[in-house]
Amino acid sequence: MTGKFEIYATTPDKAKKLAEELKNRGVENVEVKSELEAWAKEQEHKVEEGGGTPELRIAFEIDRARLYAAADRYDEALETLEWARYAALQEGRLELAAMVDEEINSIIGLTPTE
């Protein structure tokens, strides 16, 4: 089953364009890799500007996972979310871990089965 996964990033237009590039050209493409790194750096800066709270860090990782899912890169999306869940649990933030679990379930629902 293939579906579209909505990106709710703080820069939705840029993230949607990046997801399309990632899907069409792959992360190995130098330009795409550079754009992905720039997007991540921009988002990390926003997290830091906001105080670097666990909520902001987890929200950024969810946005990153959504970007990967929108590009049909489900393995990367799930790896990102598993890291986010681990981070939330390390912070003792069960509500954040539950939010991440919901995202994981959403992405698993999109993952094509063989």
C-alpha positions as CSV (number, residue, x, y, z in Angstrom):
1,M,0.0,0.0,0.0
2,T,1.5,3.3,-1.0
3,G,0.1,6.6,0.2
4,K,1.0,10.2,0.7
5,F,2.1,11.3,4.1
6,E,1.5,14.9,5.0
7,I,4.4,17.0,6.1
8,Y,3.6,19.5,8.9
9,A,7.1,20.9,9.2
10,T,7.7,24.4,10.2
11,T,8.7,25.0,6.5
12,P,6.0,23.0,4.8
13,D,6.7,24.2,1.2
14,K,10.4,23.6,1.5
15,A,9.9,20.2,3.1
16,K,7.4,19.1,0.4
17,K,9.8,20.1,-2.3
18,L,12.6,18.4,-0.6
19,A,10.6,15.2,-0.2
20,E,9.9,15.2,-3.9
21,E,13.5,15.7,-4.7
22,L,14.5,13.0,-2.3
23,K,11.9,10.6,-3.8
24,N,12.9,11.3,-7.4
25,R,16.7,11.7,-7.1
26,G,17.6,10.0,-3.9
27,V,19.7,11.0,-0.9
28,E,22.9,10.0,-2.8
29,N,22.4,12.9,-5.1
30,V,24.8,15.7,-4.0
31,E,22.3,18.5,-4.4
32,V,19.6,16.6,-2.6
33,K,21.9,15.7,0.2
34,S,23.0,19.3,0.6
35,E,19.4,20.5,0.6
36,L,18.5,17.9,3.2
37,E,21.4,18.9,5.4
38,A,20.5,22.6,5.1
39,W,16.8,21.9,5.9
40,A,17.9,19.8,9.0
41,K,20.3,22.6,10.1
42,E,17.5,25.2,9.8
43,Q,15.1,23.1,11.8
44,E,17.8,22.4,14.5
45,H,18.4,26.1,14.7
46,K,14.7,26.7,15.3
47,V,14.7,24.0,18.0
48,E,17.6,25.8,19.7
49,E,16.0,29.2,19.4
50,G,12.9,27.7,21.1
51,G,14.9,26.6,24.1
52,G,15.9,23.1,22.9
53,T,13.0,21.5,24.9
54,P,12.3,17.8,24.5
55,E,9.0,18.7,22.9
56,L,10.7,20.8,20.2
57,R,13.4,18.1,19.6
58,I,10.8,15.4,19.3
59,A,8.7,17.5,17.0
60,F,11.6,18.1,14.7
61,E,12.4,14.4,14.5
62,I,8.7,13.7,13.7
63,D,8.9,16.3,10.9
64,R,12.1,14.6,9.7
65,A,10.4,11.3,9.7
66,R,7.3,12.7,7.9
67,L,9.7,14.1,5.2
68,Y,11.2,10.7,4.7
69,A,7.8,9.0,4.6
70,A,6.6,11.5,2.0
71,A,9.6,10.5,-0.1
72,D,8.6,6.8,0.4
73,R,11.8,6.3,2.4
74,Y,10.0,4.3,5.2
75,D,13.0,2.7,6.7
76,E,14.6,6.1,7.4
77,A,11.4,7.4,8.7
78,L,11.0,4.5,11.1
79,E,14.6,4.7,12.2
80,T,14.2,8.4,12.9
81,L,11.1,7.8,15.0
82,E,12.6,4.9,16.9
83,W,15.4,7.3,17.9
84,A,12.8,9.9,18.9
85,R,11.0,7.4,21.0
86,Y,14.2,6.4,22.7
87,A,15.0,10.1,23.4
88,A,11.5,10.7,24.8
89,L,11.8,7.7,27.1
90,Q,15.3,8.8,28.3
91,E,13.8,12.2,29.2
92,G,11.0,10.3,31.1
93,R,8.4,11.9,28.8
94,L,5.9,9.1,28.3
95,E,3.4,11.4,26.6
96,L,6.0,12.3,23.9
97,A,6.9,8.6,23.5
98,A,3.2,7.9,23.0
99,M,3.0,10.7,20.3
100,V,6.0,9.1,18.5
101,D,4.3,5.7,18.7
102,E,1.3,7.2,16.9
103,E,3.6,8.4,14.2
104,I,5.2,5.0,13.9
105,N,1.9,3.3,13.5
106,S,0.9,5.9,10.8
107,I,4.0,5.2,8.8
108,I,3.7,1.4,9.3
109,G,0.3,1.7,7.8
110,L,1.8,3.3,4.7
111,T,4.7,0.9,4.2
112,P,4.2,-1.3,1.2
113,T,4.1,-5.0,2.0
114,E,5.7,-7.6,-0.3
